């Protein structure tokens, strides 16, 4: 039966550009945005795992998980010299 899918994740849309994973959008009530991530941040690590060379499917699989669990996302941000890590709480995301 096809209907509504219930997923839990960070509440952000990520896309690949020039081989890098970039945050392009947030859903309302996003755990990622609440944690301090921003649109155009480049994701480099998920739970300390280097994602260079991963495809989008592999990255999204790492970002998803059970509701109210956490994931640590390390990013590079334009204008900042050092990478930053953020702990994000996963929330349900409803897709129709």
N, C-alpha and C positions, 0 to 999 in steps of 0.2 A: 504494500500500500504506500503510495507516494503522498506526502503531505508536508507538514512542517518538520524540519530537522532541528533538533536541539543540540547545540554544540556549546562548549565552554572554551573560552580563550581570553586573550588580552584585550579584545575589543578594538582592534586596529586592523586596517587593511595594509598589507605589505605587497610590494611588487619588486620585480627585479629590473635593474637598470645598470648597464655596463658591468654585469656580473656581481652587482652588490644588491643587498636586500634593503629597501628603503620603505619607511613608513609613509603612506600617502594619505591616510584618512583615519578618523576615529569614529566609532559608533557612540551614540548617546550613553552616558554612564560608563564609559570606557575605563577599565582598570589601568590601561597603559597611560592614558592622559592623566588620570588621577595620580599616578606614580611619578609624573614629570617628564614623560617622553613627549616629543614634538614631531609634527609632520616634517619630513625631510631628514630625520635622524637615520643614520645608516647602521643597521644591526650587524654586529660583527661576531657576537657570541650569544648562545642561549644555554643557560645553566653551565657556564664555563666551557662549553663545546664550541670550538671554532667552526663557523658555518661556511667559510670560504669553500667554494666548490660544490656546495649543496644546491639542489634545485628548489624552486618555490614550494613544491609539494612536500619535500623533506623538512623545510623550514616551518611551514604551517603545521605539520604534524608535531613538531617540537613545541610550538606555541600553544597548541590546544592541550587540554587536560581536564581533570575533574574540577567542578566548581569549588571555589574557595581554597584552591591550592595555589602555590606561588611558583613563579618562574623568574629567574634572574636574567635580565637582558642587558647586554653590554653594547653600547653604541658609540659611534663617532658623530660629532656634531660640528657643523661648519663654524669656524671662528674659535673653536676650542682646541687646545693643544693635546689634551689627554682624553682617552676614552673614559666614559662614565658608565657605571652599572646601576640598574634600577631593579628593585624587587616589585613585581607586578602580581596582583591577585587576579586569578582567572574568574570570570563571571559568565553566566549563560548568555549566548548570543542566538537569537532566533532568526532563522532564514526560511523564507517561504518559497 
